[in-house]
Amino acid sequence: MLVRVLIIEDEELIRWSLRAKFESLGYKVTEAGDGAEATRALDSGVFDLVMPDYRLPDTTGIDLLRSIREADQDVVVIMMTAYSSVETAVDAGRWLLYRYDPRRFEKDLNPLQLDSPAPKLPLKRNLESENRFRMLMKSQPQAAARLAAEAQEESSRRYREYEWMAAPLSRSGEAKTGAKDEAAKTSATAT
């Protein structure tokens, strides 16, 4: 599985550093220096991981995060910032969170750490809050149950992929490959 990364950062040296490290791990990297470049890149490609800086010359990382989420709920977003504030963390924390620590590279550790726990509540509880799903439950309960089960399995499969992205690095690739193969097997049996 080739991981496609979009780095959105106005500081050229930071972009260069991140590109070099991610490419050394075998990731395909695209760079953007501002929000406009990022939007063009997002419109022309599909990414597994998007890393916007919180402050950009023409927008904020939070605004980009919102537009990214509207276009693709599945992409992993890691917000980068030199600024630390509760408001930023709360605003960005509405979605799955990874922590990126470049110092972990120096120790041959994966710089991505998954901070979001595995989903604990059944997805069906969220679906039941949706009017369309409630209508489907009344009119076609078997179809609604099947849809909820498929959605739950897909949610679990995605979380396993997110865990894989933050798994410990292995110089031989064995640890990552094993986790990826397990996720692929589970995905194949779900379809």
KOLMAR-576300 format. One line per 8 residues: number of its first residue (from 1); their letters; for each residue x, z, y of C-alpha. Coordinates in pm, whole numbers. Example, Ala and Ser with C-alpha at 12.3 -4.5 7.8 and 13.67 -1.06 7.14 Angstrom:
BEGIN
1 = AS = 1230:780:-450 | 1367:714:-106
This chain:
BEGIN
1 = MLVRVLII = 0:0:0 | 159:-117:324 | 85:131:602 | 24:-44:935 | 107:168:1240 | 24:110:1607 | 239:314:1848 | 93:338:2200
9 = EDEELIRW = 352:492:2430 | 470:398:2778 | 822:538:2725 | 1025:257:2568 | 1284:491:2413 | 1014:691:2233 | 852:370:2103 | 1190:246:1981
17 = SLRAKFES = 1265:576:1807 | 927:591:1633 | 945:224:1532 | 1291:271:1380 | 1185:572:1176 | 854:431:1053 | 1016:97:961 | 1284:287:767
25 = LGYKVTEA = 996:434:564 | 861:86:493 | 572:93:742 | 471:-215:945 | 486:-118:1313 | 323:-269:1622 | 398:-135:1971 | 192:-113:2290
33 = GDGAEATR = 316:18:2625 | -25:84:2780 | -397:86:2711 | -445:-285:2781 | -174:-383:2530 | -320:-136:2282 | -667:-288:2318 | -529:-638:2256
41 = ALDSGVFD = -340:-515:1948 | -648:-334:1815 | -862:-644:1871 | -618:-865:1682 | -521:-640:1391 | -620:-366:1150 | -421:-42:1146 | -407:255:911
49 = LVMPDYRL = -248:482:1169 | -272:470:1549 | -48:696:1759 | -152:695:2126 | 26:897:2391 | -216:1129:2570 | -112:1000:2915 | -71:628:2969
57 = PDTTGIDL = -32:431:3294 | -380:276:3277 | -587:512:3060 | -572:827:2850 | -520:865:2479 | -859:1037:2457 | -1033:731:2605 | -848:511:2357
65 = LRSIREAD = -941:750:2077 | -1309:714:2164 | -1296:334:2163 | -1092:333:1841 | -1351:556:1672 | -1635:330:1788 | -1461:30:1630 | -1318:192:1314
73 = QDVVVIMM = -1409:538:1186 | -1151:515:906 | -830:473:1102 | -611:782:1127 | -524:872:1486 | -238:1103:1582 | -243:1194:1950 | 106:1234:2098
81 = TAYSSVET = 164:1443:2406 | 433:1637:2582 | 155:1841:2741 | -1:2134:2563 | -346:2249:2660 | -650:2393:2491 | -875:2128:2648 | -669:1846:2498
89 = AVDAGRWL = -669:2003:2154 | -1043:2070:2162 | -1123:1723:2294 | -909:1544:2037 | -998:1782:1754 | -1342:1645:1688 | -1197:1418:1422 | -952:1447:1134
97 = LYRYDPRR = -626:1590:1266 | -266:1529:1171 | 26:1698:1336 | 332:1483:1405 | 665:1665:1424 | 965:1431:1472 | 1206:1718:1393 | 1090:1697:1030
105 = FEKDLNPL = 1261:1354:1006 | 1597:1527:1043 | 1522:1730:729 | 1401:1423:535 | 1048:1560:551 | 733:1365:629 | 668:1401:1004 | 293:1388:939
113 = QLDSPAPK = 120:1710:847 | -251:1705:768 | -411:1989:963 | -771:1920:864 | -887:2090:545 | -1067:1897:275 | -1438:1866:350 | -1620:2170:213
121 = LPLKRNLE = -1983:2087:290 | -2155:1817:91 | -2192:1499:294 | -2562:1501:204 | -2614:1787:450 | -2490:1565:733 | -2695:1272:609 | -3010:1483:607
129 = SENRFRML = -2976:1532:981 | -3009:1154:1027 | -3365:1034:1074 | -3308:706:883 | -3174:894:580 | -3470:1136:584 | -3706:836:591 | -3519:682:296
137 = MKSQPQAA = -3544:1014:106 | -3923:1008:149 | -3974:643:63 | -3701:589:-200 | -3560:922:-322 | -3353:767:-601 | -3189:519:-364 | -3122:803:-117
145 = ARLAAEAQ = -2963:1016:-388 | -2745:724:-502 | -2643:651:-142 | -2552:1017:-83 | -2347:1030:-404 | -2161:708:-316 | -2096:831:38 | -1964:1164:-96
153 = EESSRRYR = -1727:987:-334 | -1606:756:-56 | -1548:1055:173 | -1347:1229:-100 | -1146:913:-171 | -1059:872:197 | -948:1232:225 | -717:1181:-77
161 = EYEWMAAP = -566:883:108 | -517:1101:417 | -343:1359:198 | -125:1083:55 | -15:976:404 | 102:1333:472 | 255:1387:127 | 621:1488:106
169 = LSRSGEAK = 859:1196:132 | 1066:1095:-165 | 1378:887:-137 | 1285:718:-465 | 920:683:-364 | 801:850:-684 | 598:1131:-526 | 418:896:-286
177 = TGAKDEAA = 360:632:-553 | 203:883:-791 | -39:1012:-529 | -123:657:-419 | -180:542:-778 | -416:835:-840 | -615:750:-526 | -628:384:-632
185 = KTSATAT = -750:476:-984 | -1020:698:-842 | -1122:426:-597 | -1136:163:-873 | -1354:380:-1097 | -1590:452:-807 | -1668:83:-757
